[in-house]
Amino acid sequence: IYLMSLLSSVSTVEFLFSILDKQNASHRVEAIYALGKYKDLDIAVILRSFLNSKVIAEQINAAIALWNFKHFRDESKYSVLSFIYSEDPVRMSHGLFGIGELLMRKEKYLALKYLESEDVNLRMNSAIALAKFWDKASIPVLIDLLLSNNDEVEEYKMFVSQC
């Protein structure tokens, strides 16, 4: 779906919008992210509505997508930071993902802060965010991830092997 967003045709945008109407949440999350690549304010307005979604991944991807629109940049940053400063570890993990995706240099210290977390998701999202910054502190955690047989980190293995 992301690769389709690199094409700049009307039919591609229509296809991505058709995904937003479907039931499959994982595809919807990807379509939200992909639509952020288009520099159309009308698209941004639609993406903004996903900031209030009940699906956390849709919320963070909407915040990441909105970063590409100067008009919504402050709202995007606020949204990502609200994830990080949440008390919910799942929301915090998504916020770390956002910091890495957006290369929010001023917030990099937050990824460093959670690198030694007992929570596996926080630790892994911190390491992945730091890898996007090319920070060497991520290497030991990522190696641990690749060698781990922990069921909680299986979803990260494919992503980390691509880093």
KEKE-3310 file (N, C-alpha, C; in steps of 0.2 Angstrom, whole numbers, plus 5000, padded with zeros to 4 digits):
npx = (5004:5010:5019:5011:5007:5017:5016:5008:4995:4977:4969:4976:4975:4961:4960:4967:4958:4947:4951:4951:4937:4935:4934:4945:4957:4971:4975:4969:4976:4988:4984:4981:4993:5000:4992:4996:5007:5003:5002:4990:4978:4964:4965:4972:4963:4953:4961:4964:4953:4955:4963:4954:4951:4945:4955:4971:4983:4978:4976:4990:4996:4989:4993:5006:5005:4999:5009:5016:5010:5010:5001:4995:5005:5008:4998:5000:5012:5008:4999:5007:5016:5007:5004:5016:5018:5008:5000:4998:5006:5005:5001:5011:5022:5017:5019:5033:5036:5031:5040:5052:5048:5045:5057:5060:5070:5072:5065:5071:5078:5068:5066:5079:5077:5067:5074:5079:5069:5058:5046:5043:5038:5040:5053:5058:5052:5058:5071:5070:5066:5077:5086:5082:5087:5099:5107:5119:5116:5105:5109:5113:5101:5093:5100:5098:5084:5083:5089:5081:5068:5056:5039:5033:5040:5040:5033:5041:5053:5054:5053:5065:5075:5075:5081)
npy = (4994:5006:5008:5010:5023:5030:5032:5044:5046:5049:5038:5030:5037:5036:5022:5021:5028:5020:5009:5015:5014:5001:4986:4980:4983:4984:4986:4999:5007:5007:5013:5026:5031:5031:5040:5052:5055:5063:5079:5087:5097:5094:5080:5080:5085:5075:5065:5070:5067:5054:5055:5054:5042:5025:5016:5014:5013:5019:5032:5036:5035:5044:5056:5055:5056:5069:5077:5080:5091:5108:5116:5108:5104:5107:5102:5088:5086:5088:5078:5066:5068:5067:5054:5049:5054:5048:5037:5024:5010:5005:5015:5024:5016:5017:5031:5032:5026:5035:5046:5041:5039:5052:5058:5067:5076:5084:5076:5064:5060:5054:5042:5037:5036:5026:5015:5005:5000:4989:4984:4976:4980:4994:4995:4990:4998:5010:5006:5004:5017:5024:5018:5024:5036:5034:5030:5023:5017:5009:4997:4986:4982:4979:4968:4959:4958:4952:4940:4935:4923:4927:4928:4940:4949:4945:4951:4962:4957:4956:4969:4975:4967:4973:4985)
npz = (5000:5004:4994:4983:4986:4982:4969:4958:4954:4950:4951:4960:4972:4974:4976:4988:4996:4995:5003:5015:5018:5020:5031:5036:5048:5048:5035:5033:5042:5035:5023:5028:5032:5020:5012:5018:5011:5000:4995:4998:5004:5006:5008:5019:5029:5029:5034:5046:5054:5058:5069:5080:5081:5086:5086:5090:5082:5070:5074:5078:5065:5058:5064:5061:5047:5045:5049:5037:5032:5033:5039:5048:5057:5070:5077:5074:5080:5094:5095:5094:5105:5115:5115:5119:5132:5139:5151:5147:5142:5129:5121:5123:5117:5103:5102:5103:5091:5082:5085:5080:5066:5062:5065:5076:5083:5095:5103:5104:5116:5123:5117:5121:5134:5136:5132:5140:5146:5156:5149:5135:5122:5123:5124:5112:5103:5106:5103:5089:5085:5088:5079:5067:5069:5067:5078:5088:5100:5099:5093:5102:5108:5096:5091:5101:5100:5087:5090:5099:5106:5110:5111:5111:5104:5090:5080:5077:5072:5058:5053:5060:5054:5041:5044)
capx = (5000:5014:5022:5006:5007:5023:5013:5004:4989:4971:4967:4980:4972:4955:4961:4968:4952:4943:4954:4948:4930:4935:4934:4952:4960:4978:4975:4967:4982:4993:4982:4981:5000:5001:4989:5000:5012:5000:5002:4983:4975:4958:4966:4974:4957:4950:4966:4963:4947:4957:4966:4950:4949:4946:4961:4977:4987:4975:4978:4997:4997:4986:4997:5012:5003:4998:5016:5018:5006:5013:4995:4993:5011:5008:4993:5003:5017:5005:4996:5013:5018:5002:5005:5022:5016:5002:5002:4997:5012:5004:5001:5018:5025:5016:5022:5040:5036:5030:5046:5056:5046:5046:5064:5059:5076:5071:5061:5075:5080:5063:5068:5084:5074:5064:5078:5081:5062:5056:5041:5047:5036:5043:5061:5059:5050:5063:5077:5068:5066:5084:5089:5080:5091:5106:5110:5122:5113:5100:5112:5112:5094:5091:5103:5094:5078:5084:5091:5076:5063:5051:5033:5031:5044:5040:5031:5047:5059:5054:5055:5072:5079:5075:5084)
capy = (5000:5012:5009:5013:5030:5034:5034:5051:5046:5050:5031:5028:5040:5033:5016:5022:5030:5014:5005:5018:5012:4994:4984:4978:4989:4985:4990:5006:5010:5008:5018:5032:5033:5032:5046:5057:5057:5067:5086:5090:5099:5091:5074:5081:5086:5068:5061:5073:5064:5048:5057:5053:5035:5021:5011:5018:5013:5024:5038:5038:5036:5050:5061:5055:5058:5076:5080:5082:5097:5113:5118:5103:5101:5108:5097:5082:5085:5088:5071:5061:5069:5065:5047:5047:5056:5044:5032:5018:5008:5004:5022:5026:5013:5020:5038:5031:5024:5042:5050:5039:5041:5060:5061:5072:5076:5086:5071:5058:5058:5050:5035:5034:5035:5020:5009:5000:4998:4982:4983:4974:4985:5001:4994:4988:5004:5014:5004:5006:5024:5026:5016:5028:5042:5031:5030:5016:5014:5004:4991:4980:4980:4976:4962:4955:4957:4947:4933:4933:4919:4930:4929:4947:4953:4942:4956:4967:4954:4957:4976:4976:4964:4978:4991)
capz = (5000:5004:4987:4979:4987:4978:4962:4959:4950:4954:4953:4966:4978:4974:4978:4995:5000:4996:5008:5022:5019:5022:5038:5038:5051:5046:5028:5034:5045:5030:5019:5032:5032:5013:5010:5020:5006:4995:4997:4996:5010:5007:5010:5026:5032:5030:5038:5053:5057:5061:5076:5085:5080:5092:5084:5092:5076:5065:5077:5077:5058:5056:5067:5056:5040:5046:5049:5030:5030:5038:5042:5054:5060:5078:5080:5073:5086:5100:5096:5095:5112:5120:5116:5124:5139:5141:5156:5144:5138:5122:5118:5123:5111:5097:5102:5101:5084:5079:5086:5075:5059:5061:5066:5080:5086:5101:5108:5104:5123:5126:5115:5125:5141:5137:5129:5145:5149:5157:5144:5129:5117:5124:5123:5105:5099:5107:5099:5082:5084:5088:5073:5062:5070:5066:5085:5090:5106:5097:5091:5106:5109:5090:5091:5106:5096:5082:5093:5104:5104:5114:5107:5111:5099:5084:5075:5076:5068:5050:5053:5062:5049:5036:5046)
cpx = (5004:5017:5017:5006:5012:5021:5008:4999:4982:4968:4970:4976:4965:4955:4963:4962:4947:4945:4951:4941:4930:4935:4941:4956:4967:4979:4973:4972:4987:4991:4982:4989:5002:4998:4993:5006:5010:5000:4995:4980:4968:4959:4968:4968:4953:4955:4965:4958:4949:4961:4961:4947:4949:4952:4967:4982:4985:4977:4985:4999:4994:4990:5003:5011:5002:5004:5018:5014:5007:5007:4993:4999:5011:5003:4996:5008:5014:5002:5002:5015:5013:5002:5011:5021:5010:5005:5001:5003:5011:5004:5008:5023:5024:5019:5029:5041:5035:5036:5051:5054:5047:5053:5063:5065:5076:5068:5065:5077:5074:5064:5074:5082:5071:5068:5079:5074:5061:5050:5044:5045:5039:5050:5062:5057:5055:5069:5076:5068:5073:5088:5088:5084:5098:5110:5112:5119:5108:5103:5111:5105:5091:5094:5099:5087:5078:5086:5085:5071:5057:5045:5031:5034:5044:5038:5037:5052:5059:5056:5062:5076:5080:5079:5091)
cpy = (5006:5013:5012:5021:5034:5035:5040:5051:5046:5043:5028:5031:5037:5026:5016:5024:5024:5010:5008:5016:5005:4992:4982:4983:4990:4988:4997:5010:5012:5013:5025:5035:5035:5038:5052:5060:5062:5074:5090:5091:5096:5084:5075:5082:5079:5064:5063:5069:5057:5049:5055:5045:5031:5016:5016:5018:5018:5031:5041:5039:5042:5056:5061:5058:5066:5080:5083:5089:5102:5116:5114:5101:5102:5103:5090:5081:5084:5081:5066:5062:5067:5057:5045:5049:5053:5039:5025:5016:5007:5010:5025:5023:5016:5027:5037:5030:5031:5046:5048:5040:5048:5063:5067:5073:5079:5081:5065:5056:5054:5043:5032:5032:5028:5014:5004:4998:4991:4980:4982:4979:4992:5000:4994:4995:5010:5013:5006:5013:5027:5024:5021:5035:5040:5031:5023:5013:5009:4998:4985:4977:4977:4969:4957:4953:4952:4940:4931:4928:4921:4931:4936:4951:4950:4947:4961:4964:4956:4965:4977:4973:4968:4984:4991)
cpz = (5000:4997:4982:4980:4984:4971:4963:4954:4954:4956:4959:4973:4979:4978:4986:4999:5000:5001:5015:5023:5021:5029:5040:5041:5049:5040:5029:5037:5040:5025:5022:5031:5025:5010:5013:5016:5001:4998:4996:5003:5011:5010:5018:5031:5034:5035:5046:5057:5061:5068:5082:5085:5086:5092:5085:5086:5071:5068:5076:5070:5055:5058:5062:5050:5040:5046:5043:5028:5035:5042:5049:5058:5068:5081:5079:5079:5092:5101:5097:5102:5117:5120:5120:5131:5142:5147:5153:5140:5131:5118:5118:5118:5105:5097:5100:5094:5080:5079:5081:5068:5057:5062:5071:5085:5093:5106:5108:5111:5126:5124:5119:5132:5142:5134:5134:5149:5150:5152:5138:5123:5117:5122:5116:5101:5100:5103:5091:5080:5084:5082:5067:5063:5069:5073:5087:5096:5105:5095:5096:5107:5102:5089:5095:5103:5091:5084:5098:5102:5108:5109:5106:5106:5092:5078:5073:5072:5061:5049:5054:5057:5042:5037:5043)
residu = (ILE:TYR:LEU:MET:SER:LEU:LEU:SER:SER:VAL:SER:THR:VAL:GLU:PHE:LEU:PHE:SER:ILE:LEU:ASP:LYS:GLN:ASN:ALA:SER:HIS:ARG:VAL:GLU:ALA:ILE:TYR:ALA:LEU:GLY:LYS:TYR:LYS:ASP:LEU:ASP:ILE:ALA:VAL:ILE:LEU:ARG:SER:PHE:LEU:ASN:SER:LYS:VAL:ILE:ALA:GLU:GLN:ILE:ASN:ALA:ALA:ILE:ALA:LEU:TRP:ASN:PHE:LYS:HIS:PHE:ARG:ASP:GLU:SER:LYS:TYR:SER:VAL:LEU:SER:PHE:ILE:TYR:SER:GLU:ASP:PRO:VAL:ARG:MET:SER:HIS:GLY:LEU:PHE:GLY:ILE:GLY:GLU:LEU:LEU:MET:ARG:LYS:GLU:LYS:TYR:LEU:ALA:LEU:LYS:TYR:LEU:GLU:SER:GLU:ASP:VAL:ASN:LEU:ARG:MET:ASN:SER:ALA:ILE:ALA:LEU:ALA:LYS:PHE:TRP:ASP:LYS:ALA:SER:ILE:PRO:VAL:LEU:ILE:ASP:LEU:LEU:LEU:SER:ASN:ASN:ASP:GLU:VAL:GLU:GLU:TYR:LYS:MET:PHE:VAL:SER:GLN:CYS)
# end
